[in-house]
């Protein structure tokens, strides 16, 4: 299966999907057939802020058509923030999309988790993963922390790296959501958060939603 990735939203997320796919194929002794196109983070942030999913879907459609022309069999949006327009994109896409949201719903159900603390963009958090996850209670940051989480995440995603202050913010936020709000685990609802949490012992369970999505891509590619 030729996989088409819509990358660039942001650069660290693109690298994460690429690296994880390469490693999965190498472990299975298979040859990866992959094309990546580079979308615009500022365009996505603008349409997220303005809540204009149809406009973003039209932008993504241009990239899906490029992937189709390159021979891709499926298309993937490498951003949970970018999934705010996934339904609109599915309706117009010439290629099937591997949607992260159903994969996450199934994962949480299989894990038997009762509640997750969700960290990501404002849209991801306020919509509780766009209303597509029903197998678990979704907890989001309280009060001003929700906007602060969004602002820190967008700044980090645009740079593709986290400052020490951003690392401290996110790790401490997760601890508070578990201790004060009763989350059983923290779900990384933004792909770029791996630059904070990868290899970090936070003292609580962390679920990388992008990794769950990548596993679903691999399962689809391998016929699972």
C-alpha positions as CSV (number, residue, x, y, z in Angstrom):
1,X,0.0,0.0,0.0
2,X,1.3,3.4,-1.0
3,X,0.8,5.7,2.0
4,X,0.3,9.5,1.4
5,X,1.0,11.8,4.3
6,X,-0.2,15.4,4.6
7,X,2.7,16.8,6.6
8,X,4.0,20.2,7.6
9,X,1.4,20.6,10.4
10,X,3.8,20.9,12.1
11,X,7.3,19.8,11.2
12,X,7.9,17.7,14.3
13,X,4.6,15.8,13.8
14,X,5.6,15.0,10.2
15,X,9.0,13.7,11.3
16,X,7.3,11.6,14.0
17,X,4.9,9.9,11.6
18,X,7.7,9.3,9.1
19,X,10.1,7.9,11.7
20,X,7.6,5.6,13.3
21,X,6.4,4.2,9.9
22,X,10.0,3.6,8.8
23,X,10.7,1.7,12.0
24,X,7.5,-0.4,11.8
25,X,8.2,-1.4,8.2
26,X,11.8,-2.2,9.1
27,X,10.7,-4.4,12.0
28,X,8.4,-6.3,9.7
29,X,11.1,-6.5,6.9
30,X,8.8,-4.7,4.5
31,X,9.5,-1.9,2.0
32,X,7.7,1.3,2.8
33,X,6.0,3.1,-0.1
34,X,5.4,6.6,1.0
35,X,4.8,10.2,-0.3
36,X,4.7,13.3,1.9
37,X,3.3,16.7,0.9
38,X,3.9,19.8,3.0
39,X,0.9,21.8,4.1
40,X,1.0,25.1,5.9
41,X,0.8,25.4,9.7
42,X,-0.4,29.1,9.6
43,X,-3.2,28.1,7.2
44,X,-4.3,25.4,9.7
45,X,-4.0,27.6,12.7
46,X,-6.1,30.4,11.0
47,X,-8.9,28.0,10.0
48,X,-8.8,26.4,13.5
49,X,-9.1,29.8,15.1
50,X,-11.9,30.9,12.7
51,X,-13.7,27.6,12.9
52,X,-13.8,27.2,9.1
53,X,-13.4,23.5,8.5
54,X,-14.7,23.7,4.9
55,X,-11.9,26.1,4.0
56,X,-9.3,23.8,5.5
57,X,-10.8,20.7,3.8
58,X,-10.5,22.5,0.5
59,X,-6.8,23.2,1.2
60,X,-6.2,19.6,2.2
61,X,-8.0,18.4,-0.9
62,X,-5.3,20.0,-3.1
63,X,-2.7,18.0,-1.2
64,X,-4.8,14.8,-1.4
65,X,-4.9,15.3,-5.2
66,X,-1.1,15.6,-5.3
67,X,-0.8,12.4,-3.3
68,X,-3.2,10.7,-5.7
69,X,-1.2,11.9,-8.7
70,X,1.9,10.4,-7.0
71,X,0.2,7.0,-6.8
72,X,-0.9,7.0,-3.1
73,X,-3.6,4.5,-2.2
74,X,-4.7,6.3,1.0
75,X,-4.2,9.7,2.6
76,X,-3.4,10.6,6.2
77,X,-3.7,14.0,8.0
78,X,-0.6,14.0,10.4
79,X,-2.3,16.2,13.0
80,X,-5.1,15.7,15.4
81,X,-5.7,19.4,15.2
82,X,-6.1,19.0,11.5
83,X,-8.8,16.4,12.1
84,X,-11.2,19.2,12.9
85,X,-12.1,19.1,9.2
86,X,-11.8,15.4,8.7
87,X,-15.5,14.8,8.0
88,X,-15.6,17.5,5.4
89,X,-12.4,16.2,3.8
90,X,-13.8,12.6,3.7
91,X,-16.8,13.9,1.8
92,X,-14.7,15.3,-1.0
93,X,-11.5,13.3,-1.0
94,X,-10.6,11.2,-4.1
95,X,-8.6,8.9,-1.8
96,X,-9.8,7.0,1.3
97,X,-8.5,8.6,4.5
98,X,-7.2,6.8,7.6
99,X,-9.0,8.7,10.3
100,X,-7.4,8.8,13.7
101,X,-10.7,9.3,15.7
102,X,-12.2,5.8,15.2
103,X,-8.8,4.3,15.9
104,X,-8.6,6.2,19.2
105,X,-12.2,5.2,20.2
106,X,-11.4,1.6,19.7
107,X,-8.1,1.8,21.5
108,X,-9.5,3.4,24.6
109,X,-12.3,0.8,24.7
110,X,-9.8,-2.1,24.4
111,X,-7.6,-0.6,27.2
112,X,-10.5,-0.4,29.6
113,X,-9.7,3.1,30.6
114,X,-12.5,5.1,32.3
115,X,-11.2,8.6,31.9
116,X,-8.5,10.5,30.0
117,X,-7.1,13.9,30.4
118,X,-6.8,15.4,26.9
119,X,-4.1,17.9,25.9
120,X,-3.9,19.6,22.5
121,X,-5.3,22.5,20.6
122,X,-8.4,24.3,21.9
123,X,-10.6,22.7,19.2
124,X,-9.4,19.2,20.1
125,X,-10.0,19.7,23.8
126,X,-13.3,21.6,23.6
127,X,-14.8,19.2,21.1
128,X,-13.5,16.2,23.1
129,X,-11.8,14.7,20.0
130,X,-14.6,16.1,17.8
131,X,-17.3,14.1,19.5
132,X,-16.1,10.9,17.9
133,X,-14.8,9.2,21.0
134,X,-17.6,7.6,23.2
135,X,-15.7,4.8,24.9
136,X,-14.1,6.9,27.6
137,X,-14.8,10.1,29.7
138,X,-12.7,12.9,28.3
139,X,-11.4,15.5,30.8
140,X,-9.9,18.8,29.7
141,X,-7.9,21.6,31.4
142,X,-9.9,23.9,33.7
143,X,-10.4,27.6,33.5
144,X,-7.6,29.7,32.0
145,X,-5.4,26.6,31.6
146,X,-7.4,25.5,28.5
147,X,-6.4,28.6,26.6
148,X,-2.8,28.5,28.0
149,X,-2.6,24.9,26.8
150,X,-3.7,25.9,23.3
151,X,-1.3,28.8,23.2
152,X,1.7,26.8,24.3
153,X,0.9,23.9,22.0
154,X,0.5,26.1,18.9
155,X,3.8,27.9,19.6
156,X,5.6,24.6,20.2
157,X,4.1,23.1,17.0
158,X,5.2,26.0,14.9
159,X,8.8,25.7,16.1
160,X,8.9,22.0,16.1
161,X,10.6,22.0,19.5
162,X,9.7,22.8,23.1
163,X,11.3,25.3,25.4
164,X,12.1,24.3,29.0
165,X,9.1,26.4,30.1
166,X,6.8,24.6,27.8
167,X,8.0,21.2,29.0
168,X,7.4,22.2,32.6
169,X,3.9,23.5,31.7
170,X,2.7,20.4,29.9
171,X,4.2,17.9,32.4
172,X,2.8,19.8,35.4
173,X,-0.6,20.2,33.6
174,X,-0.8,16.4,33.2
175,X,0.0,15.8,36.8
176,X,-2.8,18.3,37.9
177,X,-5.3,16.7,35.6
178,X,-4.6,13.3,37.1
179,X,-4.5,14.5,40.7
180,X,-7.2,17.1,40.8
181,X,-9.6,16.0,38.0
182,X,-9.3,12.3,38.3
183,X,-7.9,11.4,34.9
184,X,-6.6,7.8,34.7
185,X,-4.2,8.7,31.9
186,X,-3.1,11.7,29.9
187,X,-3.8,11.5,26.2
188,X,-1.6,13.6,23.9
189,X,-4.1,15.1,21.5
190,X,-1.4,16.9,19.5
191,X,1.3,15.0,17.6
192,X,4.0,17.5,18.4
193,X,3.7,16.8,22.1
194,X,6.0,13.9,21.7
195,X,8.9,16.4,21.8
196,X,7.9,16.9,25.5
197,X,6.8,13.5,26.6
198,X,8.9,11.1,24.6
199,X,11.2,9.3,27.1
200,X,10.0,11.4,30.0
201,X,8.9,9.7,33.3
202,X,6.0,11.8,34.4
203,X,4.8,9.6,37.2
204,X,1.5,9.1,35.3
205,X,0.4,7.1,32.3
206,X,0.7,8.9,28.9
207,X,-1.0,7.8,25.8
208,X,0.3,9.2,22.5
209,X,-2.7,9.5,20.2
210,X,-0.4,9.9,17.2
211,X,1.2,6.5,17.9
212,X,-2.3,4.9,18.1
213,X,-3.0,6.5,14.7
214,X,0.3,5.3,13.3
215,X,-0.5,1.7,14.5
216,X,-3.8,1.9,12.7
217,X,-2.1,3.0,9.5
218,X,0.4,0.1,9.8
219,X,-2.4,-2.4,10.5
220,X,-4.3,-1.1,7.4
221,X,-1.1,-1.4,5.3
222,X,-0.3,-4.9,6.5
223,X,-3.8,-6.1,6.0
224,X,-4.7,-6.3,9.7
